[in-house]
C-alpha cells in the first residue's frame, strides 16, 4: 500500500514539475504590444489581403521563400545607408539597436518569435535601414542608382507600398527614429517631424492621407505605419454615441433611399469618413476603389479590431464603422452605379460587381461597438427621413410625373385642363340655375 502511495506521490511531483516548467515559459503580456497576428476570423475571409507579395518587414514573414529575393536589395541599401555617415561604424548601429531590442520585441503580440538576439538585431538593422533609404531615394531622384531595379520597375514600388501597410509586416517606428538620428539627412529639422514628412511623402503615393492630424499633435507617439495611417484617417468632428438602452439601426440601400427621395451629394470633407446627412441630403466624400483598396482597408480594420486593452476597453473603430455603413448602402451593382454617378465612388476596378463584393465583404468578421458606433445619429436621421410617408409620396410624384421637362409640361397641361373643365362645369351649372329662375 505504501508503495502505491509513493508511486502516486512521485507521479504528482512529476506533474507539478512539468506544469511549473510550462508556466515559466509562458510569454508575458506587454501594454506596448501593437503589431498583431491577423485573427483567424478575418484571415479566413481573404488571406491574400494580409500577406506580403515581395518584401518581409519585421519577424512574422521573414525567411519565406517567395520574399527572399528582396534580401539582396536590403543589403545593398544598408551599404548606402552606412555610407551617409562614414564616421559612424556598423558596430555603433548594432550596439544602439541591441539596447532597443527588448523594447522592440514587446511591440509584437506573438512573443514566441524564433529569433535569437543577434538575428533580431540584424533584422531590425536591415529592415530599418532599407525603409529609410527607400524613403530618401523616393524623395530625391538624384540619390538613386540609375540601375536600381526598385525604381526601374514601376510595379515594385507599388508592391512595396502595399506590403509596408500590412499589419503583420511592421517594425516599430521608434527603431526608424533612432537610426535616422545618426545620419545628417535631417540636420536642419527635428528628426521625428522630418521622418514623418518623408513617410507621408512616400505613402501619399498610395493613399490619400492628411498629415496635419499627426503634426498638430507632436505628443502622439507613432507606433508603426499602419497606426500612422489610422491616425490620419480621423473624422473632422466628434459625434454623440447611442445611449446604452438604444438599439442600433442600419440604413436601407442607396437605391431604396434614392427612391424614397433622399438626395446624394459628393462630400467635400478632407476625410472619406466625413459622411453627413441634413435636410434629405446624404453627403459622402469620394472614395477611390482600386485593386489595393481592399488590402489597405482590411489591415486598418484588423488594427482597430486588435488594439483594445485596459487603457482603451472600447476602442475607436472609425474604419470598421465606415465599412459597415457602406456595406448597408451597397447591396447591388445598381447601388454602386448610383453612387458612382454622383461622384461618391470612383470605381477604378471597372466592374460594379467587383466593387459590390469588396464592400459586402469588408465588414465580415468585425465587431462593432454599439456604444461608439460613429454613424449612429446619422443612421437614425436617415431612417427617420426614409420612414416619412410624405417624403416617399413626394419622391414618387417627382419620379413618375416630373422626371423630364416634357412630362412636367404634360402634367401641368392636364391640371390646367382639369381646372378649365371644372370652371366650365361651374359656369354651366350657374347658367342653368339662372335659366330655371
N, C-alpha and C positions, 0 to 999 in steps of 0.2 A: 504493500500500500504506500509506504514511504517512497519507494522507487517511482511509483506512478506520479505521486505528488511532486517529486523533484523534477520529473520529466516535464510535467505541465508548467512548473515554475521556470524551467530553462526555456521552454517554448515562449512563455510570456516575456521573459527577459530579452530573448532574441527579437521578438516582435517589437517590443518597446525600443530596442536599439535601432531597428530598421526604420521605425517611424521617426525617431529623433534625427537620424541621418537625413531622411526625406525632408523634414521640416527645416533643417539647416540650410538646404539649398533652394528653398522657396524664394524666388526673387521678390524683393521688397517693392512697394508701390511708392512712386515719387510724384509730387504735385507738379513737377516740371514736365511730365510726360505730355507730348503733343504731336508726336509722329506715330501714327497708328497703323496697325494692320486693318485692312478693309473687312468689316463684318461680313460673315457668310451670307446674311440675308440681303445685302447689297451686291456682293460679289457674284451671286448666282444669277442675277438679272442680266448683267452684261460685263463679264470678266475682262474683256478686251479693253474696256474704257479705263481700267485701273492699272494695266500692265504697260511697262515701258517698251518702246519699239527699238531704240538704238543705244540708249545710254542708261547705266545704273548710277544713281546718286544715293549715297548712304549704303547701309549694310543689307537691307532687305532683299535687293535683287542683284547684289554684287556676285560676280562669278557665273552668272547664267550664260550659257554658250552663245546665244544669239546676240548678246551685248558685248562680247569680248573684243570685237573689232574696234570699239571706241577707246579701249585702254591705251592703245598706242598714241592716240590723239591727246589723251590726258597727260601722258609722259612728255610729249612734245611741248604742250602748253606749260607744264611745270618748268621745263628748261627756260622758256620765255619769261615766266614769272620770276625765276631766280636771277635772271639777267637784268631785271629792273633795278635791283639793289645788289650789285656785286660785293658790296662791303658787308652784307648780311649773309652768313653762311647757312647752308642747309641744316646744319646741326642746331642752329638757333631756332629755326622754324619748328623742327621736330621737338625741341625742348619746350617751346611755347605750347604746342598742341598737346604734349604729354601732360602738362599742368591742367589742361582743359578737358582731358579725357573723361573723367568721371562725370563731370557736369554734362558733357555731350552725350554720354551713354544714358543719362537719366531722361533725356528728351525722347528716347524710344520706348514705346509701350512694351514691346517684346524684349524683356531683359535676358532672354536666353540666346542672344546674338552670339554666334560661334566665332568670335574674333578675339584673339589674344591682344594684349596691349599694343604690341608692335604693329600687328595687322590693322588694328582700329585706327591708330595714329596715322599710319601710311594711307589708309582710305580717306581720312579727313583731309590730309595734305593734298593728295591727288585730286579728289573731287572739288575741294575748296578752291585750289589754285586754278583748276580748269574753268570753273564758273567765273571767277574774277577775270581771267584772261579773255574768256568768251565775251563778257560784257564790254571790256575795254576795246577789243578788236571790233566788236559790233559797232561801237560808238565812233571809233577812229579808224577809218579805212586805211590810213597811211601806215598803221601799225601791223597790218596783216601781211602775211607772206602771200605773194601772188599765186603760189601753187597750193595754198591751204585748201584741201578738199571740202572743209566745212563750209567755206564761203564760196567756193567754186560751184558747188552743187546746191541749188536753192532749197530742195526738199529737206536737206539735212538740218538746216536752221529751223525749219518749221517743225520737224520731228523733235529736235532738241527742246524747243519752246514747249511743245506738248508734254514731253516726258518730264520736264522740270516742274510741271504743275500737277504731278501725281502725288497723292498724299503719302504713299509708301516710298516715294522716291525723293526724299528730302534730307538735307543736313541742317543743323542748327544755324540760324542767321548769325549768332554771335561768333561762330567759327570764322565766317567770312569777314566779320568786322575786325577780328584780331589779326587775320592775315593781311587785310588791307592796311591796317595801321602801321605795318612795317615797310611799306613802299611809298614813294614820293608822289604817286599819281594824284592824291587828294591834298597835297600840302597846303593849298591855298584855301581849303574849305574844311568844314567839320567832317570828320571821317564818316560818321554814320549817315549824316544827311546826304553826302555825296554818293555813298554806296546806294542809298535809296534812289537817288537821281538816276544812276546807271541801271539799277534794277528796273525802275519804272520805264526808262527808255527802251530797255530790251523787251519787256513783256507787253508794252504798248503795241508792239508789232502783232501781238497775238490776241490781246483782249483790250476792250475799252475800259480804262480804269482811271479814276480820279486820284491824283497824287495828293491833293490838299488835305484829304481825310487824315493821312498819316503825318504829313509835315506840320500840320497845325497842332498836332498833339505829340510833341517831341518826347514826352514821358512814356509813350507807348513803346513797349519792347516787342519788336517783330520776332516771331518765333521761327518762321520759315516762309517759303514763298507762297504756299497755299494760304497760310494765315495772313500774309500781306494782302493777297487778292481779296480775301474775305473782308479785311478792314477797309478796303477801298470800295467795296460794294455795300454801302450802308445807305438806307433811305434818308432823304433830306429832313424828315420830320418824325417825331415820336407820335404814336397814336395810342388811344385808350385800348386797353385789353378787356376782354369779356369778364364779367363777374363770375364767381365760382358756380353760381346756380344757373348760369345762362348756357344754353345749348349752342353748339357750333353749327352754323348753317353754311351750305355751299350754294353757289350761284348756278343758274342754268347755262347752257352753251351759248356761244356767241350768236349763232343764227336764231336761237329762241329769244334771246334778248333783243336782237335786231327786229324780229317780227313783232315784239311787244312794244316797240317804239324807242328802245334805248339807242342813242346815237354813239358812234365810236369816233374817237379822235386820236391822232398821233400825239403823244405827250411830248413836252419839251423839257422834262426833268433831266438833270445831269446823270441820274442813275436809272437803269431799267426797272428798278424796284418801286419807283415813284408812281404807282398806279393810283388814280384818283377818280372819284365819282361825284358829280354835282349837277343838279337840275337836269337829270336824264342823260347826261353825257359821261361816258366811260372813257377816261383818258389814260392811254397806255403808251409809255415810251417805246421806241423801236427796239426790237431785239433781232440781231442778225443770227440766222440759223445756218450753220455750215457743218462740215464733217467733224470738226474738232469741238463743236459746241457741247456735245453730249459728254465727252471726256472731262471737259472743264467743269461743267455743272455737277457731274456725278462726284468728282473729287471734292468740290466745295461742300456739297451736301454731306458727304462722308465725314468731313472735318466737323461740320456742325453737329452731326449725329453722335460723334465720338467724344467731342470735347465738352463734357459737363464738369462734374467734380463738386466737391463740398463747397468751393467758393462760388460756384455757379450751378446750383441744383436744377434750375430751369434755364437752359442755355438759349441764347438768341439764335433763331433759325430763320433768318430772312430769306435765304435762298431756298430752303425747304418749303417755306410758306408760299413763296412765289411759284415754285414748281407745282404745288397742289392747286393754287389758284388757276394757273394756265391749263392744267390737266382738266379742270372743270369747264373752263371756257372752250376748250378744243376737244370735241368728241367725234368729229368727222372731217373729211377733206374739205367740205364746204365751209367749216369754221376757219380752217387755215386760209382758204381763198378769200373769205370775207375780211379777216384781219390783215391779210396781205394787201387787199385793195385799199385799205385805209393807211397803209404805210407802217402798220404796227409790227408785222412780221416781215423781215427781209429774208426771204427763203432762197438761200443760195444752193440748197440741195436740189432745187428744181421740182422735185416731186412732192406734192401735197401729202401723199400717203406716208412718205418717209418722215416728214415733219410731224405728222399726226402721231406716228409711233414713238418718236422722240419724246413728245410732251406727255403722252399717255404712260410712258414707262419711267419717267424721271422720278415721279413721286412714290413708286413702288418700294416697299421696304423701309420707308422713312417713318419716323414717329413725329407727330405734330403735337405740340404742347398747347392745349386749349387756352391755358392761362396767358400765353404770349403770342397767340396767332396774330400776326401783324395786320392781316386784312380782315379782321373780324368785323369792325364797324363798316367797312366798305361793302362786304357781302351782305350785311344787314340792310344797308341803304339800297343796294341794288335789288334785293329781293322784295323790299317794300314797294319800290317803284314797279317792279315786274308784276307783282300781285295786284296792282291797282287796275280795276276794270276800265276806268276812264282812259288810262294810257293805252291799254290794249285796243279799245274801240277807236281811239284817235289814230293809232298806228294802222289799224285795218282800213279805216276810211282813207287815209293818205295813200296806203299801198294799193288799194283796189280801185280807187276813183280819182286820185290825184297823182298817179305815178308818172304821167307825162303831161306836157302843156296841152296837147290835143284832148287828152282825157279830161283834164280840168275844165277846158272850154266846153266840152260836151256836157259835163255835169252842170256847169253854170247855165248853159243854154237850156238844159232840161228843167232846172229850177225856175228860170225866168218864164219858160213856157207854162210850168205848173202855176206860177203866180198869176200870169196873164189869164190862164184858164179859170182860175179861182175868181179873179176880179170880174171876168166876163160873166161868170155864173152869178155873182152877186148883183151885177148890173141887170141881168135878165130877170132875176127874182124881184129886184126893186121895181123895174118897169112893169112886171106882171102884177105886182101889188097895186101900182098906180092905175093900171087898166081896170082892175077889179073895183077900185074905188070910184 
